[in-house]
Amino acid sequence: MPICPPALALLGVLLLAGCGLPPNTAVGDWSRTASIAANRPSLAAPPHAATTRAMQEALSTYFYALGILWDGAPMPFREAEFVPLAARAASFDPAAGAAVETLGRNLRAASADRPLEWLPRDNSGPRPLPEDWRLVNLIAVSDDAVQALLRALARAAQAAPEQAPPPVAAVAIADPALRALQREAAQAEQAAGAAMAAARRDYARILAEIGAGHAALKSQGRLLTQREVERQVFLADDRLRRALATLPREAPQAAPAALAPPPMAPPPMAPPR
C-alpha cells in the first residue's frame, strides 16, 4: 500500500527528531573543571595560606555558579558564606579583596534574576519563551574581577617560601647504615620540596589558562550556544583537564558553601497517641 504524502512528512519529522544533535554541555563542563582546578587546598601554604584559600574558594564558587546557570537552573546564593572571603583576600592584596566583593555583588544579582518564573502556566501558545541571559550577563560584568583575582592567586601561591634543606647533624654518625638512612631522608625531603615548587608553577600556568578561557567566553557574548563555540570550549576543557592531572591529588570536593542548598527542615514529629 503506497504511503500518502502526509505520512511521508510525518516520517521525516520523526527521523529528524531521532537524529538530533546531542546536548551542548561544553561550557558547563569547562566551568566545573575550572572550579575544581582553582580550588587546590594543598597548594595553600604559609605565609599566605588563609588568603590563598579565600581566593580559591571565591573563584571556585564563581565557576561552579557558571555551571548552574548554563543548565538554566535556579541559583541560590548564600551571601553570608561568601562575604568574609573578601576581607581575607584583601589582607594579601586590596585589589583581590575588591575583586571578591565584585564577584559577590554579581552573584547576588544573578541569583535574584529569575526569568523563568514569569512564564505563563500554559506554554503551548505562540508566545515566545523569555531568554535566559543570566550566564552571559554574569560573565560580561565579572571578567575584570576574575582576571584580577586569578593573577593575585597565582602570586600568593608562588610566594610560599622554598623548603629549607635539612640541617646537617652536629655529630657525625659512625654507623654506615644510619648515615645512608639520613642521606635518603634528606634526598626525599629535597625531592618533595622540588615537586611542590613545580606544582606551584604548574598551578600558576593553569590559572592563566582559566583566565584565557573566561576571556574567550566573554568575547562570544550571546553566541555561547553555537556549535563552533562549543567545539572551542570543548578543546579548552580538554587542555585544562590534562593540565590538572599534573597537580597533586586532592580530596573530593563538595559544592561551594555559598551555593549549597539550604539544609532541609526535619519532618514534623507525629503527635503522641
Secondary structure, 3 states (H helix, E strand, C coil): CCCCHHHHHHHHHHHHHHCCCCCCCHHHHHHHHHHHHHCCHHHCCCCCHHHHHHHHHHHHHHHHHHHHHHCCCCCCCCHHHHCHHHHHHHCCCHHHHHHHHHHHHHHHHHHHCCHHHHCCCCCCCCCCCCCCCHHHHHHHHHHHHHHHHHHHHHHHHHCCCCCCCCCCCCCCCCCHHHHHHHHHHHHHHHHHHHHHHHHHHHHHHHHHHHHHHHHHHHHHHHHCCCHHHHHHHHHHHHHHHHHHCCCCCCCCCCCCCCCCCCCCCCCCCCCCC
